[in-house]
Amino acid sequence: MLKEANLAQLDQFDEIIDVRTPSEFAEDHIPGALNFPVLDDEQRIRIGTMYKQVSSFEAKKAGAALVSRNIARHLEQAFADKPKNWRPLVYCWRGGKRSGSMAHVLGQVGWHSGQLGGGYKAYRRQVLEDLQILPARFQWRVVCGATGSGKSRLLQALHAAGAQVLDLEDLANHRGSLLGNVPGTPQPGQKYFESLIWSKLHGFDSALPVYVEAESKKIGNARVPETLIAAMWQSQCIRVEASIAQRVELLKEEYAHFLADPDELGKKLGFLTDLHGRERIARWQHMAQQGEWDTLVAELLEQHYDPAYTRSTLKHYPRYSEALILQPQSLGMEAMQEAAREILRR
């Protein structure tokens, strides 16, 4: 049984099946979707070339054979143990032949399959439209604080306590500074980053506040939607204050990969030469090589991160002076859980 579905009906299906090529899927997809291509990247190029250079009939005939074999493989492997009442939703680029072929076969088996009307193209258009209006619907609570003051940990504690949290750094897979890349794991592409934000916003209750960390317009290579940044700038703030010693200890823990690889840290610091001059950068690089971590991290905070944070925060957050101020005894999770409870009591 086959029916056309729209984005508002996503939760009526057990799984979302993206039948586009792996490269299309990697660029962006509906969060939670699984990729079961009816044509892989090489096959799609081959059929497209045949369509242009030989004939549409020959291309369709060859394409149908490939699509049939790929669908058969998915039936025999990935879908073999699906129960009779399984309800998959299938989509491709425009809701055309690729998803139609898969959805038809699944329906013929007896599964209550659906095909997303308009496919990924309609989905992407809806994401862009929604990101223009959704951020203004929520009551944002922006967690501010100098680098290393435990803002991300506080968000984790708020989430664990049941609050609505939009952790942009987690979605972007980046800690939001020159040194913020997460080793071994790439950032999502811009389109998928926006999809992740869209998915989170759709899951929030507009009657309840949403907690988010103060961010710049870019988190690594990911750009935060302008409407979201604008909504955050006008929102209430929560300010976390911690001592330099507390922040140094937290940063040494969270950036332990740099302590293990001072050469890589030295390369990163080199990008700050225009701001701080060759002499200071050379001294910081020497400290890294010598393992003088406490002194180096403290200097980076006091001479680089803190001035930039102060300028940016005072410029963009007019309600910063009204912020609830938290001064946790430590930056460990137990203290952050207590801070989260204090926030939620208010």
C-alpha positions as CSV (number, residue, x, y, z in Angstrom):
1,M,0.0,0.0,0.0
2,L,1.5,3.4,-1.1
3,K,0.5,6.9,-0.1
4,E,2.0,10.3,-0.7
5,A,3.1,11.9,2.6
6,N,4.3,15.4,3.6
7,L,6.8,16.6,6.2
8,A,4.1,17.1,8.9
9,Q,3.5,13.3,8.7
10,L,7.1,12.2,9.4
11,D,6.3,10.8,12.8
12,Q,3.6,8.5,11.4
13,F,6.4,6.3,9.9
14,D,8.7,3.8,11.5
15,E,11.7,4.7,9.4
16,I,12.7,7.2,6.8
17,I,14.5,5.8,3.7
18,D,16.6,8.1,1.6
19,V,17.2,6.3,-1.8
20,R,19.5,9.0,-3.2
21,T,23.2,8.4,-3.8
22,P,25.7,8.2,-0.9
23,S,27.2,11.6,-1.9
24,E,23.7,13.3,-2.0
25,F,22.9,11.8,1.4
26,A,26.3,12.9,2.9
27,E,25.7,16.5,1.8
28,D,22.3,16.6,3.6
29,H,19.3,14.5,4.6
30,I,16.4,14.4,6.9
31,P,17.8,13.8,10.4
32,G,17.3,10.2,11.3
33,A,16.9,9.0,7.7
34,L,18.8,5.9,6.5
35,N,20.5,5.7,3.1
36,F,19.5,2.8,0.9
37,P,20.4,4.0,-2.6
38,V,18.6,2.6,-5.7
39,L,21.6,3.9,-7.7
40,D,25.0,4.6,-6.3
41,D,27.1,7.6,-7.4
42,E,28.9,5.8,-10.2
43,Q,25.7,4.2,-11.5
44,R,23.9,7.5,-11.5
45,I,26.6,9.2,-13.5
46,R,26.7,6.3,-16.0
47,I,22.9,6.4,-16.6
48,G,22.9,10.2,-16.9
49,T,25.7,10.0,-19.5
50,M,23.8,7.3,-21.4
51,Y,20.6,9.5,-21.3
52,K,22.5,12.4,-22.9
53,Q,24.8,10.6,-25.3
54,V,22.8,7.5,-26.4
55,S,19.0,7.8,-25.8
56,S,16.5,8.1,-23.0
57,F,15.1,4.7,-23.8
58,E,18.4,2.9,-23.5
59,A,19.2,4.9,-20.3
60,K,15.8,4.0,-18.7
61,K,16.2,0.3,-19.6
62,A,19.7,0.1,-18.1
63,G,18.7,2.2,-15.1
64,A,15.7,0.0,-14.4
65,A,17.9,-3.1,-14.3
66,L,20.3,-1.4,-11.9
67,V,17.5,-0.1,-9.7
68,S,15.8,-3.5,-9.6
69,R,19.0,-5.2,-8.5
70,N,19.7,-2.6,-5.8
71,I,16.2,-2.8,-4.5
72,A,16.4,-6.6,-4.5
73,R,19.7,-6.4,-2.5
74,H,18.1,-4.1,0.1
75,L,15.1,-6.5,0.4
76,E,17.3,-9.5,0.9
77,Q,19.6,-7.8,3.4
78,A,18.6,-4.6,5.2
79,F,14.8,-5.2,5.0
80,A,14.7,-9.0,5.4
81,D,13.7,-8.9,9.1
82,K,11.2,-6.1,8.9
83,P,7.8,-7.1,10.3
84,K,4.5,-7.1,8.4
85,N,3.4,-3.8,10.0
86,W,6.6,-1.9,9.2
87,R,5.8,1.6,7.9
88,P,8.7,3.1,5.9
89,L,8.7,6.6,4.2
90,V,10.8,6.8,1.1
91,Y,12.2,9.9,-0.6
92,C,14.6,10.9,-3.4
93,W,15.6,14.2,-4.9
94,R,12.1,15.3,-6.2
95,G,9.8,12.5,-5.2
96,G,10.1,10.9,-8.6
97,K,11.1,7.7,-10.1
98,R,13.9,6.6,-7.6
99,S,11.7,6.9,-4.6
100,G,8.6,5.8,-6.5
101,S,10.3,2.5,-7.6
102,M,11.4,1.7,-4.0
103,A,8.1,2.7,-2.5
104,H,6.1,0.7,-5.1
105,V,8.1,-2.5,-4.4
106,L,7.8,-2.1,-0.6
107,G,4.1,-1.6,-1.0
108,Q,3.7,-4.7,-3.2
109,V,5.4,-6.7,-0.4
110,G,2.6,-5.6,1.9
111,W,4.3,-2.8,3.9
112,H,2.4,0.4,4.4
113,S,5.0,2.5,2.6
114,G,4.8,6.2,1.8
115,Q,6.6,8.5,-0.7
116,L,7.5,12.0,0.4
117,G,5.8,14.4,-1.9
118,G,8.3,16.7,-3.6
119,G,11.2,14.7,-2.2
120,Y,14.4,16.2,-0.7
121,K,13.9,19.4,-2.8
122,A,10.6,20.1,-1.0
123,Y,12.1,19.2,2.3
124,R,15.1,21.6,1.8
125,R,12.7,24.4,0.8
126,Q,10.7,23.9,3.9
127,V,13.9,23.9,6.1
128,L,14.9,27.3,4.7
129,E,11.4,28.7,5.1
130,D,11.1,27.5,8.7
131,L,14.5,28.8,9.8
132,Q,13.3,32.2,8.8
133,I,10.4,32.2,11.3
134,L,10.9,29.4,13.9
135,P,13.7,31.1,16.0
136,A,11.4,34.1,16.8
137,R,8.8,31.8,18.4
138,F,10.9,30.7,21.3
139,Q,11.9,32.1,24.6
140,W,15.7,31.9,24.5
141,R,17.9,31.8,27.5
142,V,21.5,32.5,26.4
143,V,24.3,31.0,28.6
144,C,27.2,33.5,28.5
145,G,30.6,33.2,30.1
146,A,34.3,33.5,29.2
147,T,36.1,30.7,27.4
148,G,36.5,27.7,29.7
149,S,33.8,28.6,32.2
150,G,31.8,25.4,31.6
151,K,29.0,26.7,29.4
152,S,28.7,23.4,27.5
153,R,28.7,21.4,30.7
154,L,25.9,23.6,32.0
155,L,23.9,22.9,28.9
156,Q,24.4,19.2,29.4
157,A,23.2,19.5,33.0
158,L,20.2,21.5,31.9
159,H,19.3,18.9,29.3
160,A,19.7,16.1,31.9
161,A,17.4,18.0,34.2
162,G,14.7,18.0,31.5
163,A,15.1,21.5,30.1
164,Q,15.0,22.3,26.3
165,V,18.5,22.8,25.1
166,L,19.9,23.7,21.7
167,D,23.6,22.8,21.8
168,L,24.9,24.4,18.6
169,E,28.5,23.3,19.2
170,D,27.4,19.7,19.6
171,L,25.4,19.9,16.3
172,A,28.3,21.6,14.6
173,N,30.8,19.1,16.0
174,H,33.1,22.0,16.9
175,R,33.9,24.0,20.1
176,G,33.6,27.3,18.3
177,S,37.2,28.8,18.3
178,L,40.4,28.5,16.4
179,L,41.3,25.5,18.5
180,G,37.8,24.1,18.6
181,N,37.9,21.3,16.0
182,V,37.1,17.8,17.4
183,P,39.9,15.4,16.4
184,G,39.0,12.6,14.0
185,T,35.5,13.8,13.4
186,P,34.6,16.2,10.6
187,Q,32.0,18.9,10.9
188,P,28.6,18.4,9.1
189,G,28.1,20.3,5.9
190,Q,26.2,23.6,6.1
191,K,23.0,22.1,4.8
192,Y,23.0,19.2,7.2
193,F,23.9,21.6,10.1
194,E,20.8,23.6,9.2
195,S,18.8,20.4,9.0
196,L,19.9,19.4,12.5
197,I,18.9,22.8,13.9
198,W,15.5,22.6,12.0
199,S,14.9,19.2,13.5
200,K,15.7,20.4,17.1
201,L,13.4,23.4,16.8
202,H,10.5,21.3,15.6
203,G,10.8,19.2,18.7
204,F,10.6,22.2,21.1
205,D,7.6,23.5,23.0
206,S,7.3,27.3,22.4
207,A,5.7,27.7,25.8
208,L,8.9,26.7,27.5
209,P,12.3,28.4,27.4
210,V,15.1,27.0,25.3
211,Y,18.7,27.2,26.6
212,V,21.5,27.9,24.2
213,E,25.2,28.9,24.5
214,A,26.3,32.4,23.2
215,E,28.0,31.8,19.9
216,S,29.5,33.8,17.1
217,K,28.0,33.7,13.6
218,K,30.3,30.8,12.7
219,I,31.1,27.7,14.6
220,G,34.2,26.4,12.8
221,N,32.9,26.2,9.2
222,A,29.3,26.1,10.1
223,R,27.2,29.3,9.9
224,V,24.5,29.8,12.4
225,P,21.3,31.0,10.7
226,E,20.9,34.8,10.9
227,T,17.4,34.6,12.3
228,L,18.6,32.4,15.2
229,I,21.6,34.7,16.0
230,A,19.3,37.7,15.9
231,A,16.8,36.1,18.3
232,M,19.6,35.1,20.7
233,W,21.0,38.6,20.8
234,Q,17.7,40.0,22.1
235,S,17.2,37.4,24.7
236,Q,17.7,37.0,28.5
237,C,21.2,36.0,29.6
238,I,22.7,33.7,32.2
239,R,26.3,34.5,33.1
240,V,28.7,31.8,34.4
241,E,31.7,33.2,36.2
242,A,34.7,31.1,37.0
243,S,38.3,31.8,38.2
244,I,41.3,31.6,35.8
245,A,42.5,28.6,37.7
246,Q,39.2,26.8,37.3
247,R,39.1,27.6,33.6
248,V,42.7,26.5,33.0
249,E,41.9,23.1,34.6
250,L,38.8,22.6,32.5
251,L,40.5,23.6,29.2
252,K,43.4,21.2,29.9
253,E,40.9,18.5,30.3
254,E,38.8,19.3,27.3
255,Y,41.7,20.0,25.0
256,A,43.9,17.1,26.1
257,H,44.7,16.3,22.5
258,F,46.7,19.4,22.2
259,L,48.7,18.5,25.3
260,A,49.5,15.3,23.6
261,D,50.5,17.0,20.4
262,P,52.1,20.4,21.0
263,D,53.3,20.6,17.4
264,E,49.7,20.8,16.2
265,L,48.9,23.4,18.8
266,G,51.9,25.4,17.7
267,K,50.6,25.4,14.1
268,K,47.2,26.6,15.2
269,L,48.7,29.4,17.3
270,G,50.6,30.5,14.2
271,F,47.3,31.7,12.8
272,L,47.2,34.4,15.5
273,T,50.4,36.0,14.4
274,D,48.7,39.0,12.8
275,L,46.9,39.7,16.1
276,H,49.7,39.2,18.6
277,G,52.9,39.5,16.7
278,R,55.7,37.0,16.0
279,E,57.5,37.4,19.4
280,R,54.4,36.5,21.5
281,I,53.4,33.6,19.3
282,A,56.9,32.2,19.3
283,R,56.9,32.4,23.1
284,W,53.5,30.6,23.3
285,Q,54.8,27.9,20.9
286,H,57.9,27.5,23.1
287,M,55.7,27.1,26.2
288,A,53.7,24.4,24.4
289,Q,56.9,22.5,23.5
290,Q,58.1,22.8,27.1
291,G,54.7,21.6,28.6
292,E,54.2,24.9,30.5
293,W,50.5,24.4,30.1
294,D,49.1,26.4,33.1
295,T,51.0,29.5,32.1
296,L,50.2,29.1,28.5
297,V,46.5,28.6,28.9
298,A,46.2,31.4,31.4
299,E,48.0,33.8,29.0
300,L,45.8,32.7,26.1
301,L,42.7,33.4,28.2
302,E,43.8,36.8,29.5
303,Q,45.5,38.1,26.4
304,H,43.4,36.6,23.6
305,Y,40.1,35.0,24.5
306,D,38.9,37.2,27.3
307,P,39.2,40.6,25.5
308,A,37.5,39.2,22.4
309,Y,34.7,37.7,24.5
310,T,34.1,41.0,26.4
311,R,34.0,43.0,23.2
312,S,31.6,40.6,21.4
313,T,29.3,40.1,24.4
314,L,28.9,43.8,25.2
315,K,28.3,44.6,21.6
316,H,25.6,41.9,20.9
317,Y,23.8,41.2,24.1
318,P,22.0,44.4,25.4
319,R,20.5,42.4,28.3
320,Y,23.8,41.1,29.5
321,S,23.9,43.5,32.5
322,E,20.6,42.0,33.7
323,A,21.9,38.4,33.6
324,L,21.5,35.9,36.3
325,I,25.0,35.4,37.6
326,L,26.2,31.9,38.6
327,Q,29.5,31.3,40.4
328,P,29.8,27.5,40.8
329,Q,32.3,26.2,43.3
330,S,33.8,24.0,40.6
331,L,33.3,23.3,37.0
332,G,32.7,19.6,37.5
333,M,29.4,18.0,36.5
334,E,28.1,17.8,40.1
335,A,28.4,21.6,40.5
336,M,26.9,22.2,37.1
337,Q,23.9,20.0,38.0
338,E,23.4,22.2,41.0
339,A,23.7,25.3,38.9
340,A,21.1,23.9,36.5
341,R,18.7,23.2,39.3
342,E,19.2,26.8,40.5
343,I,18.3,28.1,37.0
344,L,15.2,25.9,36.8
345,R,14.0,27.0,40.2
346,R,13.7,30.6,39.0
